[in-house]
Amino acid sequence: MKPLQASSGDLNADRRADYAEMLHADGDHAAAAELLLGALEMTPQWAMGWFRLGEMQQAAGAADLAAQAWTMSLQLDPSDRQGAALNLQLIGKAPALDALPSAFVETLFDHYAESFDESLVGRLGYRLPEMLDQAIRAARPGRFALALDLGCGTGLTGQRLRPIADRLEGYDISARMLRKARTKGVYDFLDKADLRDFPYAGPKADLVTVADVFIYVGALGGVVKTIAGLLATDGLFAFSVETLAGDGDFMLLPSRRYAHAQHYVREVLAANGLSVLSLEPTVIRQDRGEHVNGLIVVAGAPNSA
């Protein structure tokens, strides 16, 4: 559950929405949804309001009404900054997506940029950069002429890579995360880019890292194909995934993150000519007091093994 993050543009509608949030926080979800629906009658083009109505309807046990609200949100904002399509998928009202909408991921990280490091490291026990660094050093001690940190965020992984990279470049979908990364002064170059449509035209990389990013991508084939094409003939590819406990290749979880099966990770790497150098199960963070299990993987281009 999350509070409204933008105004409807109408003061009276905003007041009703604020009161709806109070009712919702008190557990009166049906009354909250009814009040917010009244606000939306005054501002029917408010995509974020429709999204929030869906959350309240879902909490009230009205899945069909929630689906209607999320469908309206998606119609008003086809870029889907709120992630309405994900919620529709999770309640069985829409087909499965291969990845989270790019606009949703960008909005999410723009929103959390200022508090990202404190929340992830301080409260959720995030140690992926340290663990990736250890896995990379074990796979190949020494330095890398060019390292690309894809989905670099605020630069947590970059801080670990800097001592072993002659040149370090970072790319992220969120301008605000890049702004935070820039203040750390560890990258030689930073740029805004979508990993699923990566317009890189530079030299081949000796190391590519993707830390805690594939949780936003379900089908990995296209992205891994792109990354394989970025690697020098002896390059390394180090990344993480959340582990899928059930059957299948990958799955969108209620957390709105993807989990991947170990066999699927191996198959996608092999299909793109990459060999697994190490694959270690680990706890990658905490979520609501529970361990989130994942894999730390280092793979190599054909000559790396």
Backbone torsions as a table, in degrees:
resi	resn	phi	psi	omega
1	MET	NA	136.6	179.9
2	LYS	-139.7	147.1	-179.1
3	PRO	-74.3	163.5	175.1
4	LEU	-61.5	140.3	-175.1
5	GLN	-116.2	5.6	179.7
6	ALA	-153.8	152.6	179.3
7	SER	-77.1	152.2	174.3
8	SER	-76.6	-16.8	-175.3
9	GLY	93.3	-2.2	179.7
10	ASP	-127.2	120.9	-174.9
11	LEU	-59.9	-43.5	-179.5
12	ASN	-65.4	-40.6	178.0
13	ALA	-65.1	-39.4	178.4
14	ASP	-62.4	-38.6	178.4
15	ARG	-63.7	-42.6	177.4
16	ARG	-63.8	-40.8	180.0
17	ALA	-64.0	-39.7	178.5
18	ASP	-63.2	-41.3	178.8
19	TYR	-67.4	-37.2	176.7
20	ALA	-60.9	-38.9	178.3
21	GLU	-64.1	-37.7	178.5
22	MET	-64.1	-45.3	178.0
23	LEU	-62.2	-41.7	-179.9
24	HIS	-62.4	-43.5	179.0
25	ALA	-63.7	-29.8	178.8
26	ASP	-82.3	-3.6	177.3
27	GLY	95.1	1.8	179.0
28	ASP	-93.5	74.0	-170.9
29	HIS	-68.4	-39.4	-178.6
30	ALA	-64.3	-44.6	179.0
31	ALA	-65.1	-37.9	178.3
32	ALA	-62.3	-44.5	179.8
33	ALA	-63.4	-40.4	179.7
34	GLU	-63.3	-40.8	-179.5
35	LEU	-69.3	-41.5	179.4
36	LEU	-67.0	-34.4	176.0
37	LEU	-61.7	-36.5	175.5
38	GLY	-63.0	-39.3	176.9
39	ALA	-65.1	-36.3	-179.1
40	LEU	-73.1	-24.4	173.4
41	GLU	-65.1	-27.7	177.8
42	MET	-83.7	-28.3	-177.3
43	THR	-134.4	69.5	-172.1
44	PRO	-67.0	-12.3	-179.4
45	GLN	-94.1	8.6	-175.7
46	TRP	-83.2	93.1	-174.9
47	ALA	-61.2	-41.8	-178.2
48	MET	-66.5	-34.2	177.1
49	GLY	-64.5	-41.2	177.2
50	TRP	-64.5	-38.2	177.5
51	PHE	-61.8	-46.1	-179.3
52	ARG	-65.6	-35.9	175.7
53	LEU	-59.5	-41.3	177.6
54	GLY	-59.6	-40.1	178.4
55	GLU	-64.3	-40.3	179.2
56	MET	-68.4	-40.1	177.9
57	GLN	-64.2	-40.2	178.2
58	GLN	-62.7	-43.7	178.9
59	ALA	-63.4	-28.2	178.7
60	ALA	-83.1	-1.3	179.2
61	GLY	84.6	15.1	-178.1
62	ALA	-105.5	76.9	-174.0
63	ALA	-63.2	-39.7	-178.9
64	ASP	-65.0	-41.3	178.1
65	LEU	-67.9	-36.4	176.4
66	ALA	-61.7	-43.5	179.4
67	ALA	-61.9	-39.5	178.6
68	GLN	-63.3	-42.0	-179.1
69	ALA	-66.7	-43.7	-179.9
70	TRP	-67.7	-34.2	176.2
71	THR	-64.1	-40.5	177.4
72	MET	-64.2	-42.7	177.7
73	SER	-58.4	-42.6	-178.7
74	LEU	-67.9	-36.6	177.5
75	GLN	-65.5	-38.4	-178.8
76	LEU	-77.6	-27.4	179.8
77	ASP	-132.9	80.1	-176.6
78	PRO	-60.3	-23.6	176.5
79	SER	-69.7	-19.0	173.1
80	ASP	61.3	55.5	178.4
81	ARG	-64.2	-24.4	-178.8
82	GLN	-90.1	-16.6	-179.5
83	GLY	85.7	33.8	180.0
84	ALA	-62.5	-38.8	-179.1
85	ALA	-62.9	-33.1	178.4
86	LEU	-66.3	-44.1	179.5
87	ASN	-65.0	-38.7	176.8
88	LEU	-62.6	-40.3	177.6
89	GLN	-63.5	-43.0	-175.6
90	LEU	-66.7	-25.1	176.8
91	ILE	-100.5	12.0	175.1
92	GLY	76.2	23.7	-177.9
93	LYS	-108.1	7.3	179.6
94	ALA	-154.4	153.0	178.1
95	PRO	-66.2	159.7	-178.2
96	ALA	-67.6	141.3	176.3
97	LEU	-97.2	148.2	177.4
98	ASP	-79.8	-18.0	-179.4
99	ALA	-161.9	161.8	175.1
100	LEU	-70.4	147.3	177.2
101	PRO	-57.6	134.5	-177.6
102	SER	-58.4	-39.7	-179.5
103	ALA	-64.4	-34.9	177.2
104	PHE	-64.9	-46.1	-179.6
105	VAL	-63.5	-42.9	179.5
106	GLU	-62.4	-45.6	179.6
107	THR	-62.8	-42.8	-179.7
108	LEU	-57.5	-48.3	-175.0
109	PHE	-80.5	-28.7	171.0
110	ASP	-60.6	-38.1	-177.9
111	HIS	-69.3	-38.3	-174.0
112	TYR	-96.5	2.0	-172.7
113	ALA	-55.6	-45.0	-174.1
114	GLU	-65.6	-34.5	-176.2
115	SER	-105.7	6.3	-169.9
116	PHE	-59.8	-53.4	-176.1
117	ASP	-61.3	-45.5	-179.0
118	GLU	-62.8	-43.4	-178.2
119	SER	-67.9	-46.9	-172.4
120	LEU	-73.9	-47.1	-176.6
121	VAL	-84.4	-45.8	-174.3
122	GLY	-72.7	-39.2	-173.4
123	ARG	-107.0	-26.8	-174.0
124	LEU	-108.5	6.3	174.4
125	GLY	62.4	36.8	-175.7
126	TYR	-74.3	121.0	-178.2
127	ARG	-129.9	16.4	-175.8
128	LEU	-58.7	-45.0	179.7
129	PRO	-56.2	-42.6	178.6
130	GLU	-64.0	-43.3	-177.6
131	MET	-70.0	-38.0	175.8
132	LEU	-64.0	-41.7	178.8
133	ASP	-58.7	-45.8	179.8
134	GLN	-62.7	-41.5	-179.4
135	ALA	-66.6	-39.2	178.7
136	ILE	-65.1	-46.5	-178.9
137	ARG	-64.0	-34.4	178.3
138	ALA	-70.3	-37.3	-179.5
139	ALA	-71.5	-38.2	179.5
140	ARG	-153.5	99.0	174.7
141	PRO	-65.0	150.2	178.1
142	GLY	116.8	-163.3	-174.3
143	ARG	-110.4	162.0	178.2
144	PHE	-121.2	130.9	-178.0
145	ALA	-64.5	-40.9	-179.9
146	LEU	-140.4	123.4	176.2
147	ALA	-119.8	133.6	176.3
148	LEU	-111.2	122.6	179.2
149	ASP	-104.7	100.3	-174.9
150	LEU	-92.3	130.1	-170.8
151	GLY	71.4	46.1	-170.1
152	CYS	-69.6	-18.3	179.0
153	GLY	59.2	-133.4	-178.3
154	THR	-85.8	1.6	176.2
155	GLY	98.4	17.8	-179.6
156	LEU	-63.4	-42.7	177.2
157	THR	-72.3	-36.9	179.2
158	GLY	-58.6	-36.0	178.5
159	GLN	-62.8	-32.2	177.9
160	ARG	-78.7	-33.1	-176.4
161	LEU	-79.6	-27.3	-173.4
162	ARG	-51.2	-43.3	-178.2
163	PRO	-67.0	-16.2	-176.1
164	ILE	-115.6	6.8	-178.4
165	ALA	-119.7	127.4	174.6
166	ASP	-68.3	-42.5	174.8
167	ARG	-130.7	131.8	-176.8
168	LEU	-126.9	122.1	178.9
169	GLU	-117.8	140.7	179.4
170	GLY	-123.3	141.7	180.0
171	TYR	-134.5	138.0	-179.6
172	ASP	-152.0	154.6	-179.4
173	ILE	-79.6	-18.1	-174.4
174	SER	-103.1	119.5	178.6
175	ALA	-64.0	-35.5	-178.8
176	ARG	-71.8	-34.8	175.2
177	MET	-66.4	-40.3	177.6
178	LEU	-62.4	-36.7	178.6
179	ARG	-61.9	-41.3	177.6
180	LYS	-67.6	-39.4	179.4
181	ALA	-63.1	-38.0	-177.5
182	ARG	-61.8	-33.8	-178.1
183	THR	-68.2	-19.9	-179.0
184	LYS	-81.1	-18.0	173.9
185	GLY	64.8	29.1	-177.5
186	VAL	-102.4	-14.9	-176.6
187	TYR	-100.1	143.5	172.4
188	ASP	-79.8	-23.3	-178.3
189	PHE	-156.1	137.3	176.3
190	LEU	-132.0	142.6	179.1
191	ASP	-153.9	154.6	179.5
192	LYS	-86.8	127.6	-178.5
193	ALA	-159.9	151.5	175.0
194	ASP	-97.0	122.2	-176.9
195	LEU	-58.4	-31.0	-178.1
196	ARG	-80.8	-6.3	175.2
197	ASP	-145.0	67.8	-167.3
198	PHE	-89.7	114.6	-173.3
199	PRO	-91.5	37.6	-175.4
200	TYR	-71.2	134.4	179.6
201	ALA	-132.4	18.8	-177.8
202	GLY	-87.8	-168.7	179.8
203	PRO	-69.7	161.9	178.3
204	LYS	-63.6	144.9	-175.6
205	ALA	-96.9	145.1	175.3
206	ASP	-84.9	-21.0	179.0
207	LEU	-148.7	132.2	172.3
208	VAL	-124.8	128.5	177.5
209	THR	-117.8	143.2	176.4
210	VAL	-138.2	91.5	-173.7
211	ALA	-98.3	118.1	174.3
212	ASP	58.4	36.8	-179.8
213	VAL	-111.2	-34.0	-177.5
214	PHE	-69.0	-7.4	172.2
215	ILE	-67.4	-11.2	177.6
216	TYR	-107.2	5.5	179.3
217	VAL	-129.7	124.1	179.3
218	GLY	-84.2	-68.7	179.1
219	ALA	-77.4	116.3	-171.5
220	LEU	-93.2	-9.7	-172.2
221	GLY	-55.2	-48.7	-176.8
222	GLY	-65.9	-42.9	-178.8
223	VAL	-67.6	-43.7	-179.8
224	VAL	-65.7	-35.5	175.8
225	LYS	-60.7	-43.2	177.6
226	THR	-61.0	-45.7	-177.6
227	ILE	-66.3	-39.6	177.7
228	ALA	-59.0	-34.6	178.5
229	GLY	-73.6	-16.3	178.3
230	LEU	-84.2	-18.6	-169.6
231	LEU	-83.5	140.9	167.9
232	ALA	-65.4	167.3	-173.7
233	THR	-61.2	-24.1	177.3
234	ASP	-116.5	24.8	-175.6
235	GLY	-74.8	159.8	177.7
236	LEU	-113.2	147.3	176.9
237	PHE	-125.5	113.7	-178.0
238	ALA	-116.7	131.3	-174.9
239	PHE	-157.5	175.5	178.4
240	SER	-134.1	155.6	170.5
241	VAL	-141.0	157.1	165.6
242	GLU	-80.5	146.5	-174.9
243	THR	-88.9	129.3	175.3
244	LEU	-81.0	122.0	-177.4
245	ALA	-81.8	-30.0	-176.0
246	GLY	-93.2	-158.7	-178.7
247	ASP	-83.2	167.3	176.4
248	GLY	99.8	179.4	-179.2
249	ASP	-89.3	-46.0	178.4
250	PHE	-154.4	162.2	-176.2
251	MET	-153.2	141.0	171.3
252	LEU	-81.7	121.9	-177.7
253	LEU	-89.3	163.8	176.1
254	PRO	-56.6	-22.6	177.1
255	SER	-71.6	-5.3	-174.6
256	ARG	65.1	35.2	170.8
257	ARG	-124.1	152.8	177.5
258	TYR	-91.8	143.4	170.0
259	ALA	-116.8	147.3	-175.5
260	HIS	-125.3	143.5	177.5
261	ALA	-79.2	146.5	-179.5
262	GLN	-60.2	-41.4	-178.9
263	HIS	-63.7	-34.1	179.9
264	TYR	-68.4	-42.6	177.8
265	VAL	-58.4	-46.3	-179.7
266	ARG	-63.1	-41.6	-177.9
267	GLU	-65.7	-41.8	-179.2
268	VAL	-66.4	-41.1	177.8
269	LEU	-62.8	-47.2	-178.5
270	ALA	-62.8	-38.6	-179.3
271	ALA	-64.6	-20.4	-179.9
272	ASN	-109.6	20.6	173.1
273	GLY	74.6	20.4	-178.7
274	LEU	-108.1	137.0	-179.9
275	SER	-102.5	143.0	178.7
276	VAL	-78.9	118.7	176.9
277	LEU	-92.9	-34.5	173.6
278	SER	-155.5	148.0	178.5
279	LEU	-148.9	108.3	-172.5
280	GLU	-122.2	123.9	172.3
281	PRO	-67.2	145.7	-179.2
282	THR	-160.9	170.7	170.5
283	VAL	-96.3	119.1	-173.3
284	ILE	-95.6	-19.3	174.6
285	ARG	-173.3	177.6	171.6
286	GLN	-104.4	150.8	175.3
287	ASP	-145.9	113.8	-178.1
288	ARG	54.4	39.9	177.0
289	GLY	80.9	1.2	-179.0
290	GLU	-111.1	148.7	175.5
291	HIS	-68.6	138.1	170.7
292	VAL	-104.6	112.6	-176.5
293	ASN	-85.1	143.6	-179.4
294	GLY	-153.0	-173.1	178.5
295	LEU	-125.4	138.0	169.3
296	ILE	-104.9	120.7	-172.7
297	VAL	-123.9	135.3	168.0
298	VAL	-121.3	122.8	179.2
299	ALA	-123.0	160.9	-177.3
300	GLY	-134.9	152.8	168.8
301	ALA	-63.9	163.9	-169.6
302	PRO	-47.3	-39.7	-176.2
303	ASN	-81.4	-3.5	-175.7
304	SER	-74.2	-34.1	-176.3
305	ALA	-64.2	NA	NA
